[in-house]
Amino acid sequence: MSNSRIKFEDGAAYERMMGVWSQLVGAEFLGWLSPVPGQCWVDIGCGNGAFSEQIVRNCNPQEVQGIDPSDAQINFAKTRPGARPATFQIGDAMALPFEDGQFDVATMALVLFFVPDPARGIAEMKRVVRSDGVVAAYVWDMLGGGAPHEPIHAALRLKNIEYPLPPSVEASRMENLRYLWAEAGLRSIDAKITAVERTFDNFEDFWNTTTSSAGFISVLKDLDVTTLDDLKNSTQEILAVNADDPVICNGFANCIKGVV
């Protein structure tokens, strides 16, 4: 594992890999938030707009604002027909370009562990949410094996190959999420674990989809053919599937919410 920065600059690749996973968790997460129609939402770290689209489709919002540091991701988000009328802009989770109390709900979907200073990011979420509004997030339990790409991570560890993790990966632990929300002064804090499942046609489908993400590209591009083949074989053994078998992959996310 390393501290190399993971950059998401390909909205389409993110959609194939993590966008689908995010929406699987997002569907349950939004139901758990019990939103009411007509609310104003901000989706911080919106990426390619996958979760913003879910808010638009499922929550009947008055407004959805999406913000992300990647211009490529924002450009992709703007092309999502299902995300209209959400608006998207480039920005920093630790210095949100919004007024105090502007929103009813602030969310981070698979984002908090990428924020260099999670406490500052949560403070900004709280700042832009009105009194009695909701601050909520979900993250893969990265250190507990909850990321859906954990089988490849396990194979990399087996081969002593370093791979990047989010800079604030410790924030993915449930106890740390609870601590951060409490330290931010949020009330009525509640948390849950959400498990999701996705089926791939076969091992190649799983491998090609999963390794299209930025973190894996940065690692695999430097491996020779023999090492790469060995890594693929180890991953397949960990999954315990034949090459042509469907691959059922699981992930679980830690979810948290609190009231301003």
C-alpha atoms as an extended CHARMM CRD file, in Angstrom:
* protein
*
       260  EXT
         1         1  MET       CA              0.0000000000        0.0000000000        0.0000000000  PROA      1               0.0000000000
         2         2  SER       CA              1.2260000000        3.4920000000       -0.7470000000  PROA      2               0.0000000000
         3         3  ASN       CA              0.2480000000        7.1100000000       -0.3420000000  PROA      3               0.0000000000
         4         4  SER       CA              0.2660000000        7.8720000000       -4.0840000000  PROA      4               0.0000000000
         5         5  ARG       CA             -2.5630000000       10.1830000000       -5.0580000000  PROA      5               0.0000000000
         6         6  ILE       CA             -5.4800000000        8.5870000000       -6.8970000000  PROA      6               0.0000000000
         7         7  LYS       CA             -6.8300000000       10.8690000000       -9.6170000000  PROA      7               0.0000000000
         8         8  PHE       CA            -10.1740000000       10.3280000000      -11.3630000000  PROA      8               0.0000000000
         9         9  GLU       CA             -9.9390000000       11.9200000000      -14.7910000000  PROA      9               0.0000000000
        10        10  ASP       CA            -12.0900000000        9.5690000000      -16.9110000000  PROA      10              0.0000000000
        11        11  GLY       CA            -15.8100000000        9.8730000000      -16.2410000000  PROA      11              0.0000000000
        12        12  ALA       CA            -16.7440000000        6.9910000000      -18.5520000000  PROA      12              0.0000000000
        13        13  ALA       CA            -14.2510000000        4.5880000000      -16.9540000000  PROA      13              0.0000000000
        14        14  TYR       CA            -15.4300000000        5.6350000000      -13.5090000000  PROA      14              0.0000000000
        15        15  GLU       CA            -18.9990000000        4.9540000000      -14.6010000000  PROA      15              0.0000000000
        16        16  ARG       CA            -18.1660000000        1.3740000000      -15.6570000000  PROA      16              0.0000000000
        17        17  MET       CA            -16.3530000000        0.6080000000      -12.4380000000  PROA      17              0.0000000000
        18        18  MET       CA            -17.3810000000        2.7230000000       -9.4610000000  PROA      18              0.0000000000
        19        19  GLY       CA            -20.4230000000        4.5640000000      -10.7640000000  PROA      19              0.0000000000
        20        20  VAL       CA            -22.4380000000        1.3380000000      -10.8170000000  PROA      20              0.0000000000
        21        21  TRP       CA            -21.2420000000        0.3680000000       -7.3590000000  PROA      21              0.0000000000
        22        22  SER       CA            -21.9980000000        3.8200000000       -5.9750000000  PROA      22              0.0000000000
        23        23  GLN       CA            -25.5640000000        3.6590000000       -7.2080000000  PROA      23              0.0000000000
        24        24  LEU       CA            -26.0650000000        0.2170000000       -5.6770000000  PROA      24              0.0000000000
        25        25  VAL       CA            -25.1680000000        1.6150000000       -2.2570000000  PROA      25              0.0000000000
        26        26  GLY       CA            -26.8060000000        4.9450000000       -3.0320000000  PROA      26              0.0000000000
        27        27  ALA       CA            -30.2510000000        3.4290000000       -3.5390000000  PROA      27              0.0000000000
        28        28  GLU       CA            -30.2870000000        2.0050000000       -0.0080000000  PROA      28              0.0000000000
        29        29  PHE       CA            -28.5680000000        5.0630000000        1.4310000000  PROA      29              0.0000000000
        30        30  LEU       CA            -31.1840000000        7.4700000000        0.0860000000  PROA      30              0.0000000000
        31        31  GLY       CA            -34.0100000000        5.3350000000        1.4340000000  PROA      31              0.0000000000
        32        32  TRP       CA            -32.3210000000        5.3700000000        4.8340000000  PROA      32              0.0000000000
        33        33  LEU       CA            -32.1180000000        9.1840000000        4.7860000000  PROA      33              0.0000000000
        34        34  SER       CA            -35.9260000000        9.3460000000        4.3770000000  PROA      34              0.0000000000
        35        35  PRO       CA            -35.8540000000       12.5620000000        2.3210000000  PROA      35              0.0000000000
        36        36  VAL       CA            -38.9080000000       14.7050000000        1.7170000000  PROA      36              0.0000000000
        37        37  PRO       CA            -39.7970000000       16.3450000000       -1.6190000000  PROA      37              0.0000000000
        38        38  GLY       CA            -38.6750000000       19.8830000000       -2.3480000000  PROA      38              0.0000000000
        39        39  GLN       CA            -35.3630000000       19.8360000000       -0.4930000000  PROA      39              0.0000000000
        40        40  CYS       CA            -32.1390000000       21.5160000000       -1.6230000000  PROA      40              0.0000000000
        41        41  TRP       CA            -29.2120000000       19.0820000000       -1.8770000000  PROA      41              0.0000000000
        42        42  VAL       CA            -25.4720000000       19.4160000000       -2.3380000000  PROA      42              0.0000000000
        43        43  ASP       CA            -23.5030000000       16.3580000000       -3.5300000000  PROA      43              0.0000000000
        44        44  ILE       CA            -19.8940000000       16.9880000000       -2.5160000000  PROA      44              0.0000000000
        45        45  GLY       CA            -17.3260000000       15.0560000000       -4.5190000000  PROA      45              0.0000000000
        46        46  CYS       CA            -20.0340000000       14.2760000000       -7.0420000000  PROA      46              0.0000000000
        47        47  GLY       CA            -17.5790000000       12.7230000000       -9.4980000000  PROA      47              0.0000000000
        48        48  ASN       CA            -19.3180000000       11.8760000000      -12.7520000000  PROA      48              0.0000000000
        49        49  GLY       CA            -22.7600000000       12.6060000000      -11.3100000000  PROA      49              0.0000000000
        50        50  ALA       CA            -23.8930000000        9.0320000000      -10.6090000000  PROA      50              0.0000000000
        51        51  PHE       CA            -25.2080000000        9.7830000000       -7.1200000000  PROA      51              0.0000000000
        52        52  SER       CA            -26.5170000000       13.2210000000       -8.0870000000  PROA      52              0.0000000000
        53        53  GLU       CA            -28.6210000000       11.4830000000      -10.7150000000  PROA      53              0.0000000000
        54        54  GLN       CA            -30.0740000000        9.2060000000       -8.0480000000  PROA      54              0.0000000000
        55        55  ILE       CA            -31.0220000000       12.1990000000       -5.9260000000  PROA      55              0.0000000000
        56        56  VAL       CA            -32.8240000000       13.7760000000       -8.8860000000  PROA      56              0.0000000000
        57        57  ARG       CA            -34.6370000000       10.5710000000       -9.7970000000  PROA      57              0.0000000000
        58        58  ASN       CA            -35.6350000000        9.3960000000       -6.3360000000  PROA      58              0.0000000000
        59        59  CYS       CA            -35.9780000000       12.4220000000       -4.0550000000  PROA      59              0.0000000000
        60        60  ASN       CA            -37.9730000000       15.0080000000       -6.0190000000  PROA      60              0.0000000000
        61        61  PRO       CA            -35.5660000000       17.7590000000       -4.9370000000  PROA      61              0.0000000000
        62        62  GLN       CA            -36.0130000000       21.4660000000       -5.4500000000  PROA      62              0.0000000000
        63        63  GLU       CA            -32.3050000000       21.8030000000       -6.2130000000  PROA      63              0.0000000000
        64        64  VAL       CA            -29.2120000000       19.6120000000       -6.5820000000  PROA      64              0.0000000000
        65        65  GLN       CA            -25.7210000000       21.0980000000       -6.7010000000  PROA      65              0.0000000000
        66        66  GLY       CA            -22.7730000000       18.8400000000       -7.4980000000  PROA      66              0.0000000000
        67        67  ILE       CA            -19.1660000000       19.8140000000       -6.8370000000  PROA      67              0.0000000000
        68        68  ASP       CA            -15.9270000000       17.9730000000       -7.6550000000  PROA      68              0.0000000000
        69        69  PRO       CA            -12.2440000000       18.9080000000       -8.1890000000  PROA      69              0.0000000000
        70        70  SER       CA            -11.9880000000       17.0490000000      -11.5230000000  PROA      70              0.0000000000
        71        71  ASP       CA            -13.0180000000       18.9720000000      -14.6300000000  PROA      71              0.0000000000
        72        72  ALA       CA            -13.2280000000       15.6920000000      -16.5960000000  PROA      72              0.0000000000
        73        73  GLN       CA            -15.6610000000       14.2350000000      -14.0760000000  PROA      73              0.0000000000
        74        74  ILE       CA            -17.7360000000       17.4240000000      -14.0100000000  PROA      74              0.0000000000
        75        75  ASN       CA            -17.8800000000       17.4870000000      -17.8030000000  PROA      75              0.0000000000
        76        76  PHE       CA            -19.1590000000       13.9060000000      -17.8090000000  PROA      76              0.0000000000
        77        77  ALA       CA            -21.7250000000       14.6930000000      -15.1140000000  PROA      77              0.0000000000
        78        78  LYS       CA            -23.1280000000       17.5010000000      -17.2480000000  PROA      78              0.0000000000
        79        79  THR       CA            -23.9000000000       14.9790000000      -20.0140000000  PROA      79              0.0000000000
        80        80  ARG       CA            -26.0940000000       12.7320000000      -17.8360000000  PROA      80              0.0000000000
        81        81  PRO       CA            -29.6950000000       13.1750000000      -19.0440000000  PROA      81              0.0000000000
        82        82  GLY       CA            -31.0240000000       11.6650000000      -15.8310000000  PROA      82              0.0000000000
        83        83  ALA       CA            -29.1730000000       14.2160000000      -13.7060000000  PROA      83              0.0000000000
        84        84  ARG       CA            -30.9850000000       17.2350000000      -15.0930000000  PROA      84              0.0000000000
        85        85  PRO       CA            -31.7710000000       19.7540000000      -13.6360000000  PROA      85              0.0000000000
        86        86  ALA       CA            -28.7990000000       19.2670000000      -11.2840000000  PROA      86              0.0000000000
        87        87  THR       CA            -25.9880000000       21.7730000000      -11.7670000000  PROA      87              0.0000000000
        88        88  PHE       CA            -22.3000000000       20.8920000000      -11.5490000000  PROA      88              0.0000000000
        89        89  GLN       CA            -19.1650000000       22.8920000000      -10.8920000000  PROA      89              0.0000000000
        90        90  ILE       CA            -15.4990000000       22.4370000000      -10.0090000000  PROA      90              0.0000000000
        91        91  GLY       CA            -14.6990000000       23.0520000000       -6.3720000000  PROA      91              0.0000000000
        92        92  ASP       CA            -12.9660000000       21.9960000000       -3.1670000000  PROA      92              0.0000000000
        93        93  ALA       CA            -14.7250000000       19.9580000000       -0.4740000000  PROA      93              0.0000000000
        94        94  MET       CA            -12.7420000000       21.8340000000        2.1720000000  PROA      94              0.0000000000
        95        95  ALA       CA            -13.7550000000       25.2800000000        0.8820000000  PROA      95              0.0000000000
        96        96  LEU       CA            -17.2600000000       24.9870000000       -0.5300000000  PROA      96              0.0000000000
        97        97  PRO       CA            -18.3970000000       27.8980000000       -2.7520000000  PROA      97              0.0000000000
        98        98  PHE       CA            -21.8050000000       28.1480000000       -1.0730000000  PROA      98              0.0000000000
        99        99  GLU       CA            -23.5140000000       30.3430000000        1.4870000000  PROA      99              0.0000000000
       100       100  ASP       CA            -24.0630000000       29.3240000000        5.0980000000  PROA      100             0.0000000000
       101       101  GLY       CA            -27.2690000000       27.3350000000        5.5240000000  PROA      101             0.0000000000
       102       102  GLN       CA            -27.9480000000       27.1270000000        1.7840000000  PROA      102             0.0000000000
       103       103  PHE       CA            -29.0040000000       23.4490000000        1.6950000000  PROA      103             0.0000000000
       104       104  ASP       CA            -31.2860000000       21.0030000000        3.4560000000  PROA      104             0.0000000000
       105       105  VAL       CA            -29.0320000000       17.9810000000        2.8540000000  PROA      105             0.0000000000
       106       106  ALA       CA            -25.2780000000       17.6510000000        2.2500000000  PROA      106             0.0000000000
       107       107  THR       CA            -23.8840000000       14.3050000000        1.1150000000  PROA      107             0.0000000000
       108       108  MET       CA            -20.5700000000       12.6820000000        0.2780000000  PROA      108             0.0000000000
       109       109  ALA       CA            -20.8460000000        9.4140000000       -1.6480000000  PROA      109             0.0000000000
       110       110  LEU       CA            -17.5970000000        7.3830000000       -1.5220000000  PROA      110             0.0000000000
       111       111  VAL       CA            -15.6870000000       10.6200000000       -1.0240000000  PROA      111             0.0000000000
       112       112  LEU       CA            -14.7570000000       11.3450000000        2.5890000000  PROA      112             0.0000000000
       113       113  PHE       CA            -11.6070000000        9.1840000000        2.5550000000  PROA      113             0.0000000000
       114       114  PHE       CA            -10.3090000000       11.2560000000       -0.3930000000  PROA      114             0.0000000000
       115       115  VAL       CA            -10.6380000000       14.5400000000        1.5100000000  PROA      115             0.0000000000
       116       116  PRO       CA             -7.1730000000       15.4420000000        2.8730000000  PROA      116             0.0000000000
       117       117  ASP       CA             -8.6730000000       16.7820000000        6.1160000000  PROA      117             0.0000000000
       118       118  PRO       CA            -11.9590000000       14.9120000000        6.7500000000  PROA      118             0.0000000000
       119       119  ALA       CA            -12.8430000000       17.0110000000        9.8190000000  PROA      119             0.0000000000
       120       120  ARG       CA            -12.5700000000       20.1880000000        7.7850000000  PROA      120             0.0000000000
       121       121  GLY       CA            -14.6760000000       18.6510000000        5.0210000000  PROA      121             0.0000000000
       122       122  ILE       CA            -17.4130000000       17.7230000000        7.4920000000  PROA      122             0.0000000000
       123       123  ALA       CA            -17.2720000000       21.1970000000        9.0330000000  PROA      123             0.0000000000
       124       124  GLU       CA            -17.8810000000       22.6440000000        5.5660000000  PROA      124             0.0000000000
       125       125  MET       CA            -20.8150000000       20.2900000000        5.0150000000  PROA      125             0.0000000000
       126       126  LYS       CA            -22.3020000000       21.4210000000        8.3080000000  PROA      126             0.0000000000
       127       127  ARG       CA            -21.7190000000       25.0890000000        7.4740000000  PROA      127             0.0000000000
       128       128  VAL       CA            -23.7060000000       24.9870000000        4.2380000000  PROA      128             0.0000000000
       129       129  VAL       CA            -26.6640000000       23.0830000000        5.7520000000  PROA      129             0.0000000000
       130       130  ARG       CA            -29.4990000000       24.8970000000        7.5050000000  PROA      130             0.0000000000
       131       131  SER       CA            -30.4850000000       24.2050000000       11.1190000000  PROA      131             0.0000000000
       132       132  ASP       CA            -32.2030000000       20.7950000000       11.4060000000  PROA      132             0.0000000000
       133       133  GLY       CA            -30.8130000000       19.7750000000        8.0160000000  PROA      133             0.0000000000
       134       134  VAL       CA            -28.8620000000       16.5610000000        7.4030000000  PROA      134             0.0000000000
       135       135  VAL       CA            -25.1450000000       15.8700000000        6.8660000000  PROA      135             0.0000000000
       136       136  ALA       CA            -24.5670000000       12.3360000000        5.5760000000  PROA      136             0.0000000000
       137       137  ALA       CA            -21.9620000000       10.1560000000        3.8720000000  PROA      137             0.0000000000
       138       138  TYR       CA            -21.0750000000        6.6260000000        2.9190000000  PROA      138             0.0000000000
       139       139  VAL       CA            -17.6420000000        5.1000000000        2.3100000000  PROA      139             0.0000000000
       140       140  TRP       CA            -16.3410000000        1.6460000000        1.5530000000  PROA      140             0.0000000000
       141       141  ASP       CA            -14.9450000000       -0.0020000000        4.6760000000  PROA      141             0.0000000000
       142       142  MET       CA            -11.5360000000       -0.0520000000        3.0110000000  PROA      142             0.0000000000
       143       143  LEU       CA             -9.5640000000       -1.3380000000        5.9880000000  PROA      143             0.0000000000
       144       144  GLY       CA            -12.2110000000       -3.9250000000        6.8290000000  PROA      144             0.0000000000
       145       145  GLY       CA            -12.1820000000       -5.5130000000        3.3730000000  PROA      145             0.0000000000
       146       146  GLY       CA            -15.4050000000       -3.8460000000        2.2580000000  PROA      146             0.0000000000
       147       147  ALA       CA            -14.2270000000       -2.3900000000       -1.0460000000  PROA      147             0.0000000000
       148       148  PRO       CA            -15.6180000000       -4.3270000000       -4.0290000000  PROA      148             0.0000000000
       149       149  HSD       CA            -12.1410000000       -4.5060000000       -5.5560000000  PROA      149             0.0000000000
       150       150  GLU       CA            -10.7420000000       -6.1650000000       -2.4200000000  PROA      150             0.0000000000
       151       151  PRO       CA             -9.9750000000       -9.4570000000       -4.2760000000  PROA      151             0.0000000000
       152       152  ILE       CA             -7.4340000000       -7.6300000000       -6.4410000000  PROA      152             0.0000000000
       153       153  HSD       CA             -6.0440000000       -5.7610000000       -3.4420000000  PROA      153             0.0000000000
       154       154  ALA       CA             -5.6310000000       -9.1210000000       -1.6810000000  PROA      154             0.0000000000
       155       155  ALA       CA             -3.7390000000      -10.5180000000       -4.6770000000  PROA      155             0.0000000000
       156       156  LEU       CA             -1.4850000000       -7.4390000000       -4.7730000000  PROA      156             0.0000000000
       157       157  ARG       CA             -0.6790000000       -7.8770000000       -1.0870000000  PROA      157             0.0000000000
       158       158  LEU       CA              0.0530000000      -11.5520000000       -1.7050000000  PROA      158             0.0000000000
       159       159  LYS       CA              2.5670000000      -10.5640000000       -4.3820000000  PROA      159             0.0000000000
       160       160  ASN       CA              4.0370000000       -7.7280000000       -2.2770000000  PROA      160             0.0000000000
       161       161  ILE       CA              3.0200000000       -5.1650000000       -4.8790000000  PROA      161             0.0000000000
       162       162  GLU       CA              2.2610000000       -1.7200000000       -3.4880000000  PROA      162             0.0000000000
       163       163  TYR       CA             -0.9860000000       -0.0170000000       -4.4260000000  PROA      163             0.0000000000
       164       164  PRO       CA             -2.4540000000        3.3840000000       -3.5560000000  PROA      164             0.0000000000
       165       165  LEU       CA             -5.1210000000        3.9270000000       -0.9370000000  PROA      165             0.0000000000
       166       166  PRO       CA             -7.1400000000        7.0950000000       -0.3630000000  PROA      166             0.0000000000
       167       167  PRO       CA             -5.1670000000        9.6590000000        1.6770000000  PROA      167             0.0000000000
       168       168  SER       CA             -7.6370000000        9.6070000000        4.5800000000  PROA      168             0.0000000000
       169       169  VAL       CA             -8.4200000000        5.8960000000        4.5170000000  PROA      169             0.0000000000
       170       170  GLU       CA             -8.7140000000        5.7520000000        8.3170000000  PROA      170             0.0000000000
       171       171  ALA       CA            -11.8870000000        7.8070000000        7.9910000000  PROA      171             0.0000000000
       172       172  SER       CA            -13.5630000000        4.7480000000        6.4480000000  PROA      172             0.0000000000
       173       173  ARG       CA            -13.6870000000        2.9620000000        9.8030000000  PROA      173             0.0000000000
       174       174  MET       CA            -17.1050000000        3.1210000000       11.4350000000  PROA      174             0.0000000000
       175       175  GLU       CA            -15.7400000000        4.2010000000       14.8060000000  PROA      175             0.0000000000
       176       176  ASN       CA            -13.8480000000        7.0480000000       13.1470000000  PROA      176             0.0000000000
       177       177  LEU       CA            -16.9250000000        8.1870000000       11.2350000000  PROA      177             0.0000000000
       178       178  ARG       CA            -18.9110000000        8.3370000000       14.4620000000  PROA      178             0.0000000000
       179       179  TYR       CA            -16.1130000000       10.2930000000       16.1180000000  PROA      179             0.0000000000
       180       180  LEU       CA            -15.8730000000       12.7930000000       13.2470000000  PROA      180             0.0000000000
       181       181  TRP       CA            -19.6270000000       13.4140000000       13.1940000000  PROA      181             0.0000000000
       182       182  ALA       CA            -19.6980000000       13.8820000000       16.9660000000  PROA      182             0.0000000000
       183       183  GLU       CA            -16.6740000000       16.2090000000       16.9240000000  PROA      183             0.0000000000
       184       184  ALA       CA            -18.4180000000       18.3140000000       14.2770000000  PROA      184             0.0000000000
       185       185  GLY       CA            -21.2330000000       18.9150000000       16.7440000000  PROA      185             0.0000000000
       186       186  LEU       CA            -23.8690000000       17.0700000000       14.7410000000  PROA      186             0.0000000000
       187       187  ARG       CA            -26.9150000000       15.7050000000       16.5540000000  PROA      187             0.0000000000
       188       188  SER       CA            -29.0120000000       12.5390000000       16.3300000000  PROA      188             0.0000000000
       189       189  ILE       CA            -26.1200000000       10.6330000000       14.7900000000  PROA      189             0.0000000000
       190       190  ASP       CA            -27.0410000000        7.2960000000       13.2510000000  PROA      190             0.0000000000
       191       191  ALA       CA            -24.9350000000        4.8080000000       11.3300000000  PROA      191             0.0000000000
       192       192  LYS       CA            -25.3550000000        1.5390000000        9.4730000000  PROA      192             0.0000000000
       193       193  ILE       CA            -23.5210000000       -0.9140000000        7.2460000000  PROA      193             0.0000000000
       194       194  THR       CA            -24.8860000000       -1.4100000000        3.7430000000  PROA      194             0.0000000000
       195       195  ALA       CA            -23.8960000000       -4.5460000000        1.8120000000  PROA      195             0.0000000000
       196       196  VAL       CA            -24.2950000000       -4.7440000000       -1.9620000000  PROA      196             0.0000000000
       197       197  GLU       CA            -23.6850000000       -7.3360000000       -4.6640000000  PROA      197             0.0000000000
       198       198  ARG       CA            -22.8590000000       -7.1340000000       -8.3600000000  PROA      198             0.0000000000
       199       199  THR       CA            -22.5930000000       -9.9350000000      -10.9270000000  PROA      199             0.0000000000
       200       200  PHE       CA            -20.0700000000       -9.8970000000      -13.7680000000  PROA      200             0.0000000000
       201       201  ASP       CA            -20.4020000000      -12.1190000000      -16.8530000000  PROA      201             0.0000000000
       202       202  ASN       CA            -17.0830000000      -13.8710000000      -16.2340000000  PROA      202             0.0000000000
       203       203  PHE       CA            -13.6440000000      -13.2900000000      -14.7570000000  PROA      203             0.0000000000
       204       204  GLU       CA            -12.4400000000      -11.1690000000      -17.6930000000  PROA      204             0.0000000000
       205       205  ASP       CA            -15.4830000000       -8.9440000000      -17.3280000000  PROA      205             0.0000000000
       206       206  PHE       CA            -14.7260000000       -8.5080000000      -13.6230000000  PROA      206             0.0000000000
       207       207  TRP       CA            -11.0230000000       -7.9020000000      -14.2280000000  PROA      207             0.0000000000
       208       208  ASN       CA            -11.3670000000       -5.4610000000      -17.1350000000  PROA      208             0.0000000000
       209       209  THR       CA            -14.1140000000       -3.4570000000      -15.4420000000  PROA      209             0.0000000000
       210       210  THR       CA            -12.4390000000       -3.2730000000      -12.0610000000  PROA      210             0.0000000000
       211       211  THR       CA             -8.9320000000       -2.4790000000      -13.2800000000  PROA      211             0.0000000000
       212       212  SER       CA            -10.2240000000        0.3820000000      -15.4360000000  PROA      212             0.0000000000
       213       213  SER       CA            -10.2040000000        2.5590000000      -12.3110000000  PROA      213             0.0000000000
       214       214  ALA       CA             -7.4740000000        5.1380000000      -11.8060000000  PROA      214             0.0000000000
       215       215  GLY       CA             -5.8750000000        3.4350000000       -8.8130000000  PROA      215             0.0000000000
       216       216  PHE       CA             -5.3310000000        0.1560000000      -10.6270000000  PROA      216             0.0000000000
       217       217  ILE       CA             -4.1490000000        1.7260000000      -13.8860000000  PROA      217             0.0000000000
       218       218  SER       CA             -1.3370000000        3.4460000000      -11.9940000000  PROA      218             0.0000000000
       219       219  VAL       CA             -0.1690000000        0.1080000000      -10.5750000000  PROA      219             0.0000000000
       220       220  LEU       CA             -0.7080000000       -2.3320000000      -13.4400000000  PROA      220             0.0000000000
       221       221  LYS       CA              0.9080000000       -0.2050000000      -16.1620000000  PROA      221             0.0000000000
       222       222  ASP       CA              4.3430000000       -0.8500000000      -14.6290000000  PROA      222             0.0000000000
       223       223  LEU       CA              4.0260000000       -4.6390000000      -14.3490000000  PROA      223             0.0000000000
       224       224  ASP       CA              5.6140000000       -6.9910000000      -16.8720000000  PROA      224             0.0000000000
       225       225  VAL       CA              3.4270000000       -9.5290000000      -18.6750000000  PROA      225             0.0000000000
       226       226  THR       CA              4.4640000000      -12.4610000000      -16.4770000000  PROA      226             0.0000000000
       227       227  THR       CA              3.7830000000      -10.5940000000      -13.2330000000  PROA      227             0.0000000000
       228       228  LEU       CA              0.4480000000       -9.3260000000      -14.5430000000  PROA      228             0.0000000000
       229       229  ASP       CA             -0.6670000000      -12.8110000000      -15.5840000000  PROA      229             0.0000000000
       230       230  ASP       CA              0.3810000000      -14.1600000000      -12.2110000000  PROA      230             0.0000000000
       231       231  LEU       CA             -1.6120000000      -11.4220000000      -10.4790000000  PROA      231             0.0000000000
       232       232  LYS       CA             -4.7000000000      -12.2360000000      -12.5360000000  PROA      232             0.0000000000
       233       233  ASN       CA             -4.3810000000      -15.9300000000      -11.7160000000  PROA      233             0.0000000000
       234       234  SER       CA             -4.0620000000      -15.1530000000       -8.0090000000  PROA      234             0.0000000000
       235       235  THR       CA             -7.1380000000      -12.9210000000       -8.1320000000  PROA      235             0.0000000000
       236       236  GLN       CA             -9.1220000000      -15.6560000000       -9.8590000000  PROA      236             0.0000000000
       237       237  GLU       CA             -8.0440000000      -18.1420000000       -7.1760000000  PROA      237             0.0000000000
       238       238  ILE       CA             -9.1210000000      -15.7430000000       -4.4290000000  PROA      238             0.0000000000
       239       239  LEU       CA            -12.5150000000      -15.3940000000       -6.1000000000  PROA      239             0.0000000000
       240       240  ALA       CA            -12.6660000000      -19.2040000000       -6.4530000000  PROA      240             0.0000000000
       241       241  VAL       CA            -14.1870000000      -19.0970000000       -9.9410000000  PROA      241             0.0000000000
       242       242  ASN       CA            -13.4340000000      -20.6510000000      -13.3030000000  PROA      242             0.0000000000
       243       243  ALA       CA            -12.5910000000      -18.3120000000      -16.1610000000  PROA      243             0.0000000000
       244       244  ASP       CA            -16.0560000000      -18.5330000000      -17.7400000000  PROA      244             0.0000000000
       245       245  ASP       CA            -18.0790000000      -18.5790000000      -14.5300000000  PROA      245             0.0000000000
       246       246  PRO       CA            -20.1620000000      -15.5410000000      -13.5320000000  PROA      246             0.0000000000
       247       247  VAL       CA            -18.3760000000      -13.5620000000      -10.8260000000  PROA      247             0.0000000000
       248       248  ILE       CA            -20.5170000000      -12.4450000000       -7.9100000000  PROA      248             0.0000000000
       249       249  CYS       CA            -18.6970000000       -9.6330000000       -6.1530000000  PROA      249             0.0000000000
       250       250  ASN       CA            -19.6480000000       -8.0530000000       -2.8370000000  PROA      250             0.0000000000
       251       251  GLY       CA            -18.9170000000       -4.7870000000       -1.1090000000  PROA      251             0.0000000000
       252       252  PHE       CA            -20.0040000000       -3.1250000000        2.0910000000  PROA      252             0.0000000000
       253       253  ALA       CA            -20.0870000000        0.5280000000        2.9740000000  PROA      253             0.0000000000
       254       254  ASN       CA            -20.2240000000        2.3710000000        6.2710000000  PROA      254             0.0000000000
       255       255  CYS       CA            -23.0240000000        4.9420000000        6.2320000000  PROA      255             0.0000000000
       256       256  ILE       CA            -23.5310000000        7.8050000000        8.6570000000  PROA      256             0.0000000000
       257       257  LYS       CA            -25.8720000000       10.7500000000        9.1070000000  PROA      257             0.0000000000
       258       258  GLY       CA            -26.3850000000       13.5410000000       11.5940000000  PROA      258             0.0000000000
       259       259  VAL       CA            -28.5510000000       16.6050000000       12.1060000000  PROA      259             0.0000000000
       260       260  VAL       CA            -27.2390000000       20.1860000000       12.2000000000  PROA      260             0.0000000000
